[in-house]
Amino acid sequence: MKLTRSDRAAFVHAVMQDVPAEDWGAQLDAVARDEVLPLVVAHPHIAEVRHAWGGHANVFLKDCPETAGVQAKMAAVAAARDAEYAARMALQHKLEAAIGACSTLAAAQKALPEFEKYLPKDRTKTGATSLPAVANLVADLTKLGWPKDKKPDATVTE
């Protein structure tokens, strides 16, 4: 079976879904909730709200001695997030190159035996093609006035 572009994309996506990833948003939220908020409450002059909408505000900490520790912690989390993102993107590009070199399912199974569960199933062996369920599609469309310039058909029943 020949691999399609969508087969390859689905393969890469499925493998990447099984690669663990940190929840960096939750970590940054925890720092904001546990350290930034108490700091801003204690020292209101250190924060600046630049944008506020719908109950959300972007609060920026000014560079001052009180904020140095929190800003260093947030920078460390952001740097770790960026490093993980770069590593995941490099891994994704390697996967794309590996599956891109395979034009058929058999070649992919031979070249990537560890990834068998992520490869598509052979569609040529089943003898049948999978078609979407379209039972009564035209009747349903006609009932609602399809095509546009035609009045709804009152005679069509379910």
C-alpha positions as CSV (number, residue, x, y, z in Angstrom):
1,M,0.0,0.0,0.0
2,K,1.3,3.4,-0.9
3,L,1.6,5.9,2.0
4,T,-0.2,9.2,1.5
5,R,0.7,12.6,2.9
6,S,-2.1,12.2,5.4
7,D,-0.8,8.8,6.4
8,R,2.6,10.2,7.2
9,A,1.2,13.2,9.0
10,A,-1.1,10.9,11.1
11,F,1.9,8.7,11.9
12,V,4.0,11.7,13.1
13,H,1.1,13.1,15.1
14,A,0.4,9.8,16.8
15,V,4.0,9.2,17.8
16,M,4.3,12.8,19.2
17,Q,1.2,12.3,21.2
18,D,2.9,9.5,23.1
19,V,5.9,11.7,23.9
20,P,5.4,13.1,27.4
21,A,5.4,16.9,27.7
22,E,5.4,19.2,30.8
23,D,2.4,21.4,31.4
24,W,4.3,24.7,31.4
25,G,1.2,26.8,31.6
26,A,0.3,25.2,34.9
27,Q,3.8,25.8,36.2
28,L,3.8,29.5,35.2
29,D,0.3,29.8,36.7
30,A,1.5,28.3,39.9
31,V,4.4,30.8,40.1
32,A,2.0,33.6,39.4
33,R,-0.5,32.5,41.9
34,D,1.9,31.5,44.7
35,E,4.6,34.1,44.3
36,V,3.7,37.0,42.0
37,L,0.3,37.7,43.5
38,P,1.4,37.9,47.1
39,L,4.3,40.0,46.0
40,V,2.1,42.4,44.1
41,V,-0.4,42.6,47.0
42,A,2.5,43.4,49.4
43,H,4.2,45.9,47.1
44,P,1.6,47.3,44.6
45,H,4.1,49.7,43.1
46,I,6.1,46.9,41.5
47,A,3.4,45.8,39.1
48,E,2.1,47.5,36.0
49,V,-1.2,46.4,34.2
50,R,-0.8,47.1,30.5
51,H,-3.8,45.2,29.1
52,A,-7.0,44.2,30.8
53,W,-10.1,42.7,29.2
54,G,-12.8,40.2,30.1
55,G,-11.6,39.8,33.7
56,H,-8.0,39.0,32.6
57,A,-5.1,41.4,32.9
58,N,-1.5,41.2,31.8
59,V,0.5,42.2,34.8
60,F,4.2,43.2,34.2
61,L,6.6,43.3,37.1
62,K,9.0,46.2,37.2
63,D,12.7,45.5,37.5
64,C,13.4,46.1,41.2
65,P,15.0,44.2,44.1
66,E,11.6,42.8,45.2
67,T,10.9,41.1,41.9
68,A,14.3,39.7,41.1
69,G,13.7,36.2,42.6
70,V,10.3,35.8,41.0
71,Q,11.5,37.0,37.6
72,A,14.4,34.6,37.7
73,K,12.1,31.7,38.6
74,M,9.7,32.6,35.7
75,A,12.7,33.0,33.3
76,A,13.9,29.5,34.4
77,V,10.5,28.0,33.7
78,A,10.3,29.8,30.3
79,A,13.8,28.6,29.4
80,A,12.9,25.0,30.2
81,R,9.7,25.3,28.2
82,D,11.6,26.7,25.2
83,A,14.2,23.9,25.5
84,E,11.5,21.2,25.6
85,Y,9.8,22.8,22.6
86,A,13.1,22.8,20.6
87,A,13.7,19.2,21.5
88,R,10.2,18.2,20.5
89,M,10.5,20.0,17.2
90,A,13.8,18.3,16.4
91,L,12.2,15.0,17.2
92,Q,9.2,15.8,15.0
93,H,11.5,16.7,12.1
94,K,13.4,13.4,12.6
95,L,10.1,11.4,12.5
96,E,9.0,13.3,9.4
97,A,12.3,12.5,7.7
98,A,12.1,8.8,8.7
99,I,8.5,8.3,7.5
100,G,9.1,10.6,4.5
101,A,11.8,8.2,3.2
102,C,9.2,5.4,3.0
103,S,6.9,5.4,0.0
104,T,5.0,2.2,1.0
105,L,3.6,0.7,4.2
106,A,5.9,-2.3,3.7
107,A,8.9,-0.1,3.5
108,A,7.8,1.8,6.7
109,Q,7.2,-1.5,8.5
110,K,10.7,-2.7,7.5
111,A,12.5,0.6,8.4
112,L,10.5,1.4,11.5
113,P,9.5,-1.9,13.2
114,E,9.4,-0.2,16.7
115,F,6.6,2.1,15.5
116,E,4.3,-0.6,14.0
117,K,1.4,0.4,16.2
118,Y,1.5,4.0,14.8
119,L,1.5,3.0,11.1
120,P,-1.7,2.9,9.2
121,K,-3.5,-0.4,8.6
122,D,-3.2,-1.9,5.1
123,R,-6.2,-0.7,3.2
124,T,-5.6,-3.0,0.2
125,K,-6.0,-6.3,2.1
126,T,-9.6,-5.7,3.3
127,G,-11.1,-5.6,-0.2
128,A,-13.6,-3.0,0.8
129,T,-13.3,0.7,1.1
130,S,-14.6,2.7,4.0
131,L,-17.2,5.1,2.9
132,P,-18.7,7.7,5.1
133,A,-22.3,7.1,6.3
134,V,-24.5,9.1,4.0
135,A,-27.8,7.4,4.6
136,N,-30.7,9.7,3.7
137,L,-28.3,12.6,3.1
138,V,-30.1,13.8,0.0
139,A,-33.5,13.4,1.7
140,D,-32.4,15.4,4.7
141,L,-30.9,18.1,2.5
142,T,-34.0,18.3,0.4
143,K,-36.2,18.6,3.4
144,L,-34.2,21.7,4.5
145,G,-34.5,23.4,1.1
146,W,-31.5,22.1,-0.8
147,P,-30.6,23.4,-3.4
148,K,-30.9,27.0,-2.2
149,D,-33.4,28.2,-4.9
150,K,-35.8,25.3,-4.3
151,K,-38.5,25.5,-1.7
152,P,-38.4,22.9,1.2
153,D,-40.0,19.6,0.1
154,A,-42.9,18.8,2.4
155,T,-43.4,15.4,0.8
156,V,-40.1,14.0,2.1
157,T,-40.6,12.1,5.3
158,E,-38.2,10.5,7.7
